[in-house]
Amino acid sequence: MSSIFIKNATIINEGTSSKRELLIKDELISAIALPGKIKPPSGAKMIDATGLILIPGIIDDHVHFREPGLTHKGDIFSESRAAVAGGVTSFMEMPNTNPHTTTINLLNEKFRTGSENSLANYSFYIGATNTNLNEIMKADPSEVCGIKLFMGLSTGNMLIDNETALKELFANASMPVACHCEDEEIIRKNTVTYRQIYGEDIPVRMHPLIRSREACYRSSLKATRLANENNTRLHILHLSTADEMKLLGSETPLREKRITGEGCIHHLWFDESSYDELGTLIKWNPAIKTRFDRQALINAVNNDLIDVIATDHAPHTLEEKNNNYFKAPSGGPLVQHSLAAMLELWHRKILSIEKIVEKMCHNPAILFNIRGRGFIRERYKADLCLIDPDNQWIVSKDNILYKCRWSPFEGTTFKSRVVKTIVNGNIVYDNGVIKENYRGQRLLFDR
């Protein structure tokens, strides 16, 4: 049996901060105790975590790793490699690849690719279309993270615009429906308006006016109404407006919520003032909006209206991004820097570190009913991240690991650094050294 003994760590877990030591045996957390209470077995690897913070591994419920079909932007190996360098131990990947993951056969092929190439633990959504409800119903809820629904066009053109198909999906879904909410009719009208003003050279700062607050709210409202009518488990992705917070509740415990919300790194970090500097590099769908909206989202994280923090990691090449408004695709890479960025908000006293761990580690596990992960508990999988809270670094071309080789955080100074990432009891990232021959496990769900 392989063992790892971590001593002198400050553990952030389940709302508390405490000095503890921890023993890992094979894949599991074997013991957690006060200092001096664990006798490690002979031959255990010793990690002295003095001055370091130990948290559960990040679970990112929203990534686009671009495989199959778009692997010039990223692939499961390259992006999971970047993910573990950022403390991410598990991810759930979206279906708008080429071909779209909308059948059981294509979904199983993705799981095969994950088993062969992913350094982190993985699951994959099955995508909803106007005509594939029968395929969705074949998916095993204990083995598939959820159903991805596009109620607005984005990369891959998987929009469901048939009202009957929408109602049937919400009436029959046996897994969480993770929904991209933007109203396509509003977006089309806004596009016509701004095209008349600017022609083909629309300034990117118009993006949040084209993919507007109204477009987001109207679509999210429609999704919540459908969910309420059918008692569907709805998860609204990448919330971007203050208005949408009215659709969420914080009084019900997360395990009992039927409608939940996700906030993304870019909407919590950037606002409309960032377009002048970064342009299409921060063009996302839904759009980054106003400083007022950003503050409302941060408040919603602190007040538990927003349940999880994720990335919507969606790499494109710089050549693709460096185009005019209509040609530049939406999305950008984030998994390597998501934890560092949120820890920066901790240093600025905007979010507590306990809240960050809750939203990035605990709550994704609760929301998706992930088996045996997301917490530092005995008999749970040893998915862990060690952080040096006072180890300043600058994001640069030299340390960016995404296949696309750029980041919207390039040039940003972060105060905290991930020093070790442990996946299923294996040290996969260690101070810049990545164990590239390690492969993660398929996530399982208690449903």
Protein Blocks (a to p, Z undefined) as FASTA:
>chain_A
ZZdddehiacdeehiacddddddehjbcfbdcdehiaccdehiacddfehiacddddddf
bdcehighilmnocfklmmmmmmmnopabdcddfkbcdddfbfklmmmmmmmmmmmpmbd
cdddddddfklmmmmmmpcfklcgbdcddfbdcehiaacfbfklmmmmmmmocbdcdddd
ddfklmmmmmmmmmmmnommccfklmmmmmgfklmmmmmmmmmmmmmmnopacddehifb
fklmmmpcfkbcfklpcbdcdddfklmmmcfklmmmnmmmlgccdddddfklmmmmmmmm
mnomambdcfkpacddfklmmccfklpccdddfklmmmmmmmmmmmnomacfklmmmmmm
mmmmmmnopghihiacehiacddddddfblccdddfklccbfnlpafkgoiacfbdcfbd
ceehiafbgghiacfkbccddddddZZ
